[in-house]
Amino acid sequence: MTRPPHALPWLLLEGGGSHTWAATANGDTILATTEGPSTNPRSVGEKRAVHRLVDLIDRVWDDPGTAPMGVVAAHGAASTRAAAGDFAALVRRALSSVGPMAAPVLVTNDLTPLLLSAKGPVCVVNCGTGTGFAARNGARWARSSGLEWLLSDEGGGHDLGTAGLRAAVRSLDGRGPDTTLTGLARQWCADGAHAGGGLGEGLFFHVYRAEGTKPLVASFAQHVLEAAEDGDTVAGQLVERAAAELTVGAAAVCRTTGITTGTDYTLLLSGSLLTEATLLRGHFMSWAHENLPPAALLQHTPKGRPEDLLHLRDLWLTPDALTPLAAALPTHADPAPPAAGGTRS
């Protein structure tokens, strides 16, 4: 890795319920990138989150004796302002373990850069491990869901995976109808099944054996989608219910920000369950075209991460530019470092 004289790189982080992306950057040039599993402490626990952050930083940072200019993180762990501050503290702990290093930290919700990525009114619908909805229309901002799996996240991967596993258990013990989800659940937990144990025992062991249950259970959502595509009635009903939750979230933030049927707005989809051509996406888009037809439809892809995070960094370095954003969305911002040394001109 090379860098201009006297220019310190920036550390960029982006993460959700199942993955984390890390990079270093100078100006608009990305120097190194890497990916790893979730670093959300409510998904994997605080200790594991810090350990994984250390590993990711160590992979992209070539000089542990020199601290970054600053850290910019757009992360699903920032469910609230206090949670954003807590995640900033975890980042500082990770930096001190790598270096030891210290640097100012900006943490905001992972929906924030998506809201800033389109001009004019925009509605963001995220459906991955959890769900998140946000909209911006002029000076009006809104956000819904995103308070983690016990308080919200209806329609997301964990919610759909849980519903699918419960349907399999209900079929198994006679409380529910037959469904192909039972066989898919057997395959899903095959590695964790006890020798000679039944499906109930295997599922119990597989789900409860360790930390990290949230992303594990969310992984079963793909099997629910598969069963629904193949015509399983139970799975189809679960996918319809999940899609209905997505429409409720999108409608809520659009209503709050004044986005209506006549508004020329951009609909931006993100998250693993909406950026693929699944039955879930089909149900949601049918609703959108009928009720809130967008002027433009965009899909968030990994290619957009660097630009999104560098935009956040530039806002941080611009006096007062971060104020309306921080008032609308969960954000923690240390005092910004000097603008010199690696920012875009």
Backbone torsions as a table, in degrees:
resi	resn	phi	psi	omega
1	MET	NA	133.1	178.4
2	THR	-116.7	157.6	178.9
3	ARG	-147.0	150.2	176.7
4	PRO	-62.1	153.0	179.0
5	PRO	-56.8	134.8	174.2
6	HIS	66.8	9.5	179.0
7	ALA	-104.2	118.9	178.6
8	LEU	-89.0	133.7	177.8
9	PRO	-69.0	162.7	173.2
10	TRP	-101.7	151.0	174.2
11	LEU	-105.0	126.9	-179.4
12	LEU	-114.3	137.3	179.2
13	LEU	-134.8	137.9	173.9
14	GLU	-141.0	132.0	-176.9
15	GLY	-156.8	158.8	176.9
16	GLY	-135.9	-143.6	-175.9
17	GLY	-81.1	-15.1	-175.2
18	SER	-131.8	-9.7	-177.1
19	HIS	-147.8	165.6	171.7
20	THR	-141.5	137.3	177.2
21	TRP	-115.9	136.8	179.9
22	ALA	-131.8	147.5	179.6
23	ALA	-155.5	162.3	168.3
24	THR	-117.0	149.9	-176.6
25	ALA	-147.3	147.2	169.3
26	ASN	-126.0	122.1	-173.7
27	GLY	59.1	-129.6	176.6
28	ASP	-101.7	17.6	-179.7
29	THR	-100.9	121.8	175.0
30	ILE	-83.0	125.8	-175.9
31	LEU	-91.6	-41.0	-178.2
32	ALA	-156.1	147.2	177.9
33	THR	-136.8	157.1	173.7
34	THR	-157.5	164.1	177.8
35	GLU	-134.4	154.5	178.3
36	GLY	-156.9	-174.1	-178.6
37	PRO	-74.0	-179.8	-176.2
38	SER	-58.4	141.6	172.2
39	THR	-118.8	20.7	176.5
40	ASN	-79.3	117.0	-175.8
41	PRO	-62.5	-22.8	178.0
42	ARG	-84.2	-6.6	173.7
43	SER	-98.9	-39.9	-170.7
44	VAL	-123.3	-2.5	-176.8
45	GLY	91.5	150.7	-174.8
46	GLU	-65.2	-43.5	-177.6
47	LYS	-61.9	-45.7	-179.6
48	ARG	-68.4	-35.4	178.4
49	ALA	-60.8	-45.6	179.5
50	VAL	-64.9	-43.5	179.8
51	HIS	-58.5	-42.8	-179.2
52	ARG	-70.7	-35.7	175.2
53	LEU	-62.6	-43.2	177.6
54	VAL	-57.9	-45.4	-179.0
55	ASP	-62.7	-44.0	-179.6
56	LEU	-65.6	-45.3	179.8
57	ILE	-63.3	-41.6	-179.1
58	ASP	-61.2	-31.4	-178.6
59	ARG	-72.6	-31.0	-175.3
60	VAL	-106.1	-10.6	-175.9
61	TRP	-103.9	118.4	-172.3
62	ASP	-93.4	-9.4	-176.5
63	ASP	-135.1	86.3	-177.9
64	PRO	-65.4	-7.5	176.5
65	GLY	-86.1	-8.8	-179.5
66	THR	-122.7	125.4	-178.2
67	ALA	-79.5	154.8	174.9
68	PRO	-68.2	159.8	174.4
69	MET	-59.6	-38.9	177.9
70	GLY	-174.7	169.1	179.3
71	VAL	-119.6	128.3	176.8
72	VAL	-116.0	119.2	-176.9
73	ALA	-127.3	125.5	169.4
74	ALA	-110.5	108.3	-165.7
75	HIS	-141.0	140.7	177.8
76	GLY	-64.7	-16.7	177.0
77	ALA	-65.9	-19.2	-179.2
78	ALA	-83.6	64.3	-179.8
79	SER	-72.9	-32.2	178.0
80	THR	-135.4	172.2	178.1
81	ARG	-63.3	-41.2	178.2
82	ALA	-64.0	-39.9	179.0
83	ALA	-65.7	-35.0	175.6
84	ALA	-62.7	-41.5	176.6
85	GLY	-64.9	-38.2	178.0
86	ASP	-64.1	-40.5	179.8
87	PHE	-69.1	-35.1	175.1
88	ALA	-59.2	-38.4	178.2
89	ALA	-65.3	-37.5	177.2
90	LEU	-65.1	-39.3	177.9
91	VAL	-62.5	-41.8	178.4
92	ARG	-62.7	-40.8	177.5
93	ARG	-61.4	-41.5	179.7
94	ALA	-65.6	-42.6	178.1
95	LEU	-60.5	-42.5	-178.7
96	SER	-66.9	-26.5	178.1
97	SER	-78.6	-32.2	-179.7
98	VAL	-74.7	-44.1	-169.3
99	GLY	-83.8	-79.6	1.2
100	PRO	-67.0	139.6	-179.0
101	MET	-133.1	159.9	174.8
102	ALA	-142.3	142.1	-179.2
103	ALA	-158.6	153.2	174.4
104	PRO	-65.5	148.4	-173.2
105	VAL	-128.7	134.4	169.2
106	LEU	-114.0	124.7	176.5
107	VAL	-127.3	129.3	173.4
108	THR	-139.9	168.8	-179.3
109	ASN	-63.7	151.3	-177.0
110	ASP	-69.4	-12.4	175.0
111	LEU	-80.0	-21.3	-173.7
112	THR	-56.8	-52.3	-178.9
113	PRO	-64.1	-27.1	178.6
114	LEU	-68.7	-38.4	177.1
115	LEU	-63.3	-27.9	-177.3
116	LEU	-91.3	-4.6	-171.6
117	SER	-86.7	-9.7	179.6
118	ALA	-124.1	147.3	177.5
119	LYS	-84.4	150.6	178.5
120	GLY	76.0	-170.6	180.0
121	PRO	-60.2	140.4	-178.1
122	VAL	-146.2	143.8	172.4
123	CYS	-124.5	128.1	179.7
124	VAL	-108.8	129.3	175.8
125	VAL	-122.4	115.6	-179.0
126	ASN	-112.2	130.5	177.7
127	CYS	-140.8	99.0	176.1
128	GLY	-128.0	-122.0	173.2
129	THR	-61.5	-41.8	174.4
130	GLY	-119.4	-162.1	176.8
131	THR	-131.9	155.6	174.6
132	GLY	-155.5	141.8	-179.3
133	PHE	-132.4	138.1	178.5
134	ALA	-152.4	152.1	178.4
135	ALA	-145.9	152.4	177.1
136	ARG	-138.4	129.8	178.7
137	ASN	-143.7	97.1	-173.7
138	GLY	64.9	-125.8	-179.8
139	ALA	-87.4	1.1	-177.7
140	ARG	-97.3	127.2	179.5
141	TRP	-125.1	152.0	175.6
142	ALA	-153.9	153.9	178.3
143	ARG	-146.6	144.4	174.9
144	SER	-142.7	161.7	-173.5
145	SER	61.1	-159.2	177.4
146	GLY	80.2	13.3	177.3
147	LEU	-102.3	32.7	174.8
148	GLU	71.9	174.7	-163.2
149	TRP	-71.6	-19.0	178.0
150	LEU	-87.4	-27.3	-175.2
151	LEU	-107.2	-17.9	-176.3
152	SER	-158.3	-142.0	177.1
153	ASP	68.1	21.3	177.1
154	GLU	-61.6	137.2	179.7
155	GLY	90.2	-8.0	-179.8
156	GLY	-85.4	-176.4	-175.9
157	GLY	-62.3	-42.2	179.3
158	HIS	-66.5	-42.0	179.0
159	ASP	-62.9	-47.1	-179.2
160	LEU	-69.2	-39.7	177.2
161	GLY	-63.4	-42.7	177.4
162	THR	-61.2	-46.0	180.0
163	ALA	-61.3	-39.3	179.0
164	GLY	-66.2	-42.6	178.7
165	LEU	-67.0	-38.7	177.3
166	ARG	-65.1	-38.4	177.4
167	ALA	-63.4	-38.1	177.4
168	ALA	-64.9	-42.4	179.4
169	VAL	-66.7	-40.8	178.8
170	ARG	-63.3	-39.3	176.0
171	SER	-65.9	-39.0	-177.9
172	LEU	-65.0	-40.8	-175.0
173	ASP	-99.5	7.1	173.3
174	GLY	92.9	0.0	-179.6
175	ARG	-84.6	-13.6	-177.0
176	GLY	-136.0	171.2	-178.6
177	PRO	-72.8	164.2	175.4
178	ASP	-63.1	144.2	179.7
179	THR	-154.8	146.4	176.8
180	THR	-68.3	-10.5	177.1
181	LEU	-61.9	-26.2	178.7
182	THR	-63.3	-47.9	178.5
183	GLY	-66.3	-37.5	177.8
184	LEU	-66.7	-35.7	176.5
185	ALA	-65.7	-36.2	178.6
186	ARG	-63.8	-42.9	177.7
187	GLN	-66.2	-40.6	-176.3
188	TRP	-61.4	-38.1	-176.4
189	CYS	-103.9	15.8	-174.4
190	ALA	-57.7	-39.3	-177.8
191	ASP	-68.1	-24.5	-177.1
192	GLY	-100.7	-0.1	-176.4
193	ALA	-70.9	139.6	174.8
194	HIS	-75.3	142.7	177.7
195	ALA	-58.3	125.9	178.2
196	GLY	82.3	-7.3	-179.1
197	GLY	-84.4	156.1	177.9
198	GLY	-82.2	-177.9	-177.7
199	LEU	-63.3	-41.1	179.6
200	GLY	-58.9	-43.2	179.4
201	GLU	-66.7	-40.7	179.6
202	GLY	-64.7	-43.2	177.8
203	LEU	-63.3	-43.6	-179.0
204	PHE	-58.9	-47.3	-178.8
205	PHE	-65.5	-42.3	-175.5
206	HIS	-65.4	-39.9	-174.8
207	VAL	-80.0	-37.9	-171.4
208	TYR	-102.7	4.3	-170.1
209	ARG	-73.0	-23.0	-173.4
210	ALA	-156.5	173.9	172.3
211	GLU	-65.7	167.3	179.7
212	GLY	84.7	22.3	-178.6
213	THR	-63.5	-35.8	-175.8
214	LYS	-57.4	-57.3	178.7
215	PRO	-65.9	-29.4	178.0
216	LEU	-63.2	-51.7	179.9
217	VAL	-62.5	-39.0	179.5
218	ALA	-60.3	-28.8	-179.3
219	SER	-64.9	-21.0	179.2
220	PHE	-74.8	-14.6	179.3
221	ALA	-57.9	-35.6	179.0
222	GLN	-62.6	-33.5	177.7
223	HIS	-70.6	-35.2	176.4
224	VAL	-64.3	-44.0	177.7
225	LEU	-62.4	-40.6	178.6
226	GLU	-61.3	-46.1	-179.8
227	ALA	-64.6	-39.2	178.8
228	ALA	-64.5	-42.3	178.1
229	GLU	-60.9	-32.6	-179.1
230	ASP	-85.0	2.7	173.7
231	GLY	96.0	9.5	177.8
232	ASP	-67.2	125.7	-174.9
233	THR	-63.9	-46.0	-178.2
234	VAL	-62.5	-48.3	179.7
235	ALA	-62.6	-39.3	178.8
236	GLY	-60.8	-40.1	177.9
237	GLN	-66.0	-37.4	179.1
238	LEU	-66.1	-40.0	179.0
239	VAL	-67.8	-39.5	177.0
240	GLU	-61.6	-40.8	178.8
241	ARG	-64.8	-42.4	178.7
242	ALA	-61.9	-43.3	179.1
243	ALA	-62.6	-38.2	178.4
244	ALA	-62.0	-37.6	177.2
245	GLU	-64.7	-37.2	178.3
246	LEU	-65.9	-38.3	179.2
247	THR	-67.2	-37.0	178.4
248	VAL	-63.0	-43.9	179.8
249	GLY	-64.8	-44.9	179.6
250	ALA	-64.3	-42.8	-180.0
251	ALA	-62.7	-37.1	-177.3
252	ALA	-63.7	-48.8	-177.0
253	VAL	-72.8	-31.4	176.4
254	CYS	-68.0	-41.6	179.0
255	ARG	-61.8	-43.0	-178.2
256	THR	-64.8	-34.5	-176.7
257	THR	-96.2	0.9	177.5
258	GLY	81.2	18.1	174.1
259	ILE	-82.1	119.1	-176.5
260	THR	-125.2	-174.5	-178.5
261	THR	-57.6	-31.6	-178.0
262	GLY	-90.7	4.2	-177.2
263	THR	-85.7	130.5	172.8
264	ASP	-80.3	93.5	-175.9
265	TYR	-124.6	161.5	176.6
266	THR	-100.3	129.6	173.3
267	LEU	-100.1	120.5	-178.0
268	LEU	-114.5	120.2	180.0
269	LEU	-100.0	139.0	176.4
270	SER	-145.7	166.1	-179.0
271	GLY	96.8	148.2	-171.9
272	SER	-62.8	-27.3	-177.2
273	LEU	-87.0	-9.2	179.4
274	LEU	-115.1	-16.1	-178.7
275	THR	-92.2	4.6	173.0
276	GLU	-116.0	154.3	-175.9
277	ALA	-78.4	70.1	-180.0
278	THR	-97.5	169.0	175.5
279	LEU	-61.0	-34.7	178.4
280	LEU	-61.1	-48.1	177.8
281	ARG	-60.9	-41.4	-180.0
282	GLY	-59.8	-46.1	178.0
283	HIS	-60.7	-45.3	-177.3
284	PHE	-65.3	-44.3	-177.4
285	MET	-68.5	-30.9	175.3
286	SER	-61.1	-42.8	177.5
287	TRP	-64.3	-45.0	-177.0
288	ALA	-61.6	-45.9	-178.1
289	HIS	-65.4	-29.9	-178.9
290	GLU	-83.3	-35.7	-171.5
291	ASN	-108.0	-36.7	-179.6
292	LEU	-140.0	67.0	-175.3
293	PRO	-61.6	123.0	-178.5
294	PRO	-80.3	152.0	173.8
295	ALA	-75.0	-28.6	179.1
296	ALA	-145.5	144.8	177.4
297	LEU	-119.6	121.4	178.8
298	LEU	-119.6	157.8	179.2
299	GLN	-129.5	124.1	-179.5
300	HIS	-73.6	131.0	178.5
301	THR	-127.4	161.7	178.1
302	PRO	-55.5	-25.6	-179.7
303	LYS	-62.5	-24.3	-177.5
304	GLY	-85.2	-8.1	-175.5
305	ARG	-59.0	-51.4	-176.5
306	PRO	-57.6	-48.1	-178.4
307	GLU	-61.9	-41.8	-180.0
308	ASP	-60.8	-46.1	-176.6
309	LEU	-72.9	-34.9	176.6
310	LEU	-67.8	-33.0	174.6
311	HIS	-63.6	-44.0	176.5
312	LEU	-59.5	-43.3	179.1
313	ARG	-59.4	-43.6	-178.6
314	ASP	-66.3	-34.9	174.9
315	LEU	-63.9	-41.3	179.4
316	TRP	-59.0	-37.5	-176.5
317	LEU	-84.9	-6.2	179.6
318	THR	-99.4	118.0	-177.1
319	PRO	-51.5	129.5	175.6
320	ASP	70.6	-5.8	-177.9
321	ALA	-69.3	-28.0	-177.3
322	LEU	-83.2	-13.9	-172.2
323	THR	-59.2	-51.8	-179.4
324	PRO	-65.2	-34.5	178.2
325	LEU	-64.4	-46.9	-178.4
326	ALA	-66.4	-27.2	177.9
327	ALA	-74.5	-24.8	-174.7
328	ALA	-98.7	-29.1	-173.3
329	LEU	-132.6	151.2	-178.5
330	PRO	-57.5	118.2	-175.2
331	THR	-146.4	138.6	168.8
332	HIS	-122.5	127.1	-179.3
333	ALA	-133.2	114.4	168.1
334	ASP	-67.8	162.4	173.0
335	PRO	-52.5	131.8	-175.1
336	ALA	-66.7	144.8	175.7
337	PRO	-72.7	168.4	176.4
338	PRO	-56.6	145.4	-176.0
339	ALA	-69.3	-22.2	-178.0
340	ALA	-70.9	149.2	173.1
341	GLY	96.0	65.2	169.1
342	GLY	105.0	12.0	174.7
343	THR	-93.2	162.2	179.7
344	ARG	-77.0	143.9	177.5
345	SER	-87.3	NA	NA
